[in-house]
Amino acid sequence: MWQEMRKRLGARDGFTLIELVVVVAILGVLAIVVTPKVTGALDNAKQKTAASNAKQVQIALERLYADTGAYPTYATLCGAGTAPACALPSLKTGLVNIVNIDTTNLTSATYTTGTNSFTLTMVYSAGGGGKTYTITQDAITASN
């Protein structure tokens, strides 16, 4: 029955070249529209993760201070190296030991400590550029 109906209507098997070109063009336009939104969302998520990591580190260092009465020393957090520039792998290990954060996009960091104070500067390469977070016992400041 369907074959007879197709013969009467003059239907052919397959698609014409013009139909295929139109479909490919529509898919191309959709890809052009969607791609920037997806990459923008990923960059935004990376920036928010970096800000969240900075806050988690600040809270963890404050908890250590509350428990022990002192902030971690340079040697405890950074291991070997010369203050204030930790070897990045050592600092990443030290941060993960204090608080479990994602250090994937952490590109550099410095840590200084005093009796009742500390300053940790972390640079994240996230969101198409680098963002620097300076963490102290009182505040977190972010700059590009």
C-alpha positions as CSV (number, residue, x, y, z in Angstrom):
1,M,0.0,0.0,0.0
2,W,2.8,2.5,0.9
3,Q,4.7,1.6,-2.2
4,E,1.7,2.4,-4.4
5,M,1.1,5.7,-2.6
6,R,4.8,6.7,-3.1
7,K,4.6,5.8,-6.8
8,R,1.5,8.0,-7.2
9,L,3.1,10.9,-5.5
10,G,6.3,10.5,-7.4
11,A,8.4,10.0,-4.3
12,R,12.1,8.9,-4.6
13,D,14.4,7.2,-2.2
14,G,17.0,9.4,-0.5
15,F,17.6,13.1,-0.1
16,T,18.6,15.7,-2.7
17,L,21.8,17.6,-2.4
18,I,20.0,20.8,-1.6
19,E,18.2,19.2,1.3
20,L,21.5,17.9,2.7
21,V,23.2,21.3,2.3
22,V,20.3,23.0,4.1
23,V,20.4,20.6,7.1
24,V,24.2,21.0,7.4
25,A,23.8,24.8,7.3
26,I,21.2,24.7,10.0
27,L,23.5,22.5,12.2
28,G,26.4,24.9,11.6
29,V,24.4,27.9,12.7
30,L,23.3,26.1,15.8
31,A,26.9,25.1,16.6
32,I,28.0,28.7,16.2
33,V,25.3,30.0,18.5
34,V,25.7,27.3,21.2
35,T,29.5,27.0,21.4
36,P,30.3,30.5,23.0
37,K,27.6,30.0,25.6
38,V,29.0,26.6,26.6
39,T,32.6,27.9,26.8
40,G,31.4,31.0,28.7
41,A,29.7,28.8,31.2
42,L,32.8,26.6,31.7
43,D,35.0,29.7,32.2
44,N,32.5,31.1,34.7
45,A,32.4,27.8,36.6
46,K,36.3,27.7,36.8
47,Q,36.3,31.2,38.2
48,K,33.7,30.3,40.8
49,T,35.6,27.2,41.8
50,A,38.8,29.3,42.3
51,A,36.9,31.7,44.5
52,S,35.4,28.9,46.5
53,N,38.8,27.3,46.9
54,A,40.2,30.5,48.3
55,K,37.4,30.7,50.8
56,Q,37.9,27.1,51.8
57,V,41.6,27.6,52.4
58,Q,40.9,30.7,54.5
59,I,38.4,28.8,56.7
60,A,40.8,25.8,57.0
61,L,43.7,28.0,58.1
62,E,41.4,29.7,60.6
63,R,40.3,26.3,62.0
64,L,43.9,25.3,62.3
65,Y,44.6,28.5,64.2
66,A,41.7,27.9,66.5
67,D,42.8,24.3,67.2
68,T,46.6,24.9,67.6
69,G,46.9,28.6,68.5
70,A,49.1,29.3,65.5
71,Y,48.9,29.3,61.7
72,P,50.8,26.6,59.8
73,T,54.5,27.5,59.5
74,Y,56.1,27.9,56.1
75,A,57.9,24.6,56.4
76,T,54.6,22.8,57.4
77,L,52.6,24.2,54.4
78,C,55.4,24.4,51.8
79,G,58.0,21.8,52.8
80,A,61.4,22.6,51.3
81,G,62.0,25.9,49.6
82,T,62.8,29.5,50.3
83,A,60.0,31.8,51.7
84,P,57.8,33.2,50.4
85,A,57.9,31.3,47.0
86,C,57.0,27.7,47.6
87,A,57.7,25.1,45.1
88,L,54.3,24.8,43.5
89,P,54.0,21.0,43.8
90,S,54.9,21.3,47.5
91,L,52.4,24.0,48.2
92,K,49.7,22.0,46.3
93,T,50.4,19.0,48.5
94,G,50.3,21.2,51.6
95,L,47.0,22.8,50.7
96,V,45.4,19.4,49.9
97,N,46.6,18.1,53.3
98,I,44.9,21.0,55.0
99,V,41.7,21.2,52.9
100,N,40.8,19.0,50.0
101,I,40.6,21.5,47.1
102,D,41.1,21.2,43.4
103,T,44.6,22.7,42.7
104,T,44.5,21.9,38.9
105,N,44.4,25.5,37.8
106,L,46.6,26.9,40.5
107,T,49.6,28.3,38.6
108,S,51.6,30.0,41.4
109,A,51.4,30.8,45.1
110,T,53.2,32.5,47.9
111,Y,52.8,32.0,51.7
112,T,54.0,34.1,54.6
113,T,53.2,33.6,58.2
114,G,53.6,35.5,61.4
115,T,52.7,34.7,65.0
116,N,49.1,35.8,64.6
117,S,48.8,36.4,60.9
118,F,49.3,34.9,57.5
119,T,49.1,35.9,53.8
120,L,48.6,33.4,51.1
121,T,48.5,34.6,47.5
122,M,47.2,32.1,45.0
123,V,47.1,32.7,41.2
124,Y,44.5,30.6,39.3
125,S,44.5,30.4,35.5
126,A,40.7,30.1,35.0
127,G,38.2,31.7,32.8
128,G,40.5,32.7,30.0
129,G,42.8,34.6,32.2
130,G,44.6,34.6,35.5
131,K,43.0,35.7,38.7
132,T,44.9,36.4,41.9
133,Y,43.4,35.7,45.3
134,T,45.1,37.2,48.3
135,I,43.9,35.5,51.5
136,T,44.6,36.8,55.0
137,Q,43.1,36.0,58.3
138,D,40.6,38.9,57.8
139,A,39.7,38.9,54.1
140,I,40.0,37.5,50.6
141,T,40.7,40.0,47.8
142,A,40.6,39.1,44.2
143,S,42.3,40.9,41.3
144,N,43.1,40.2,37.7
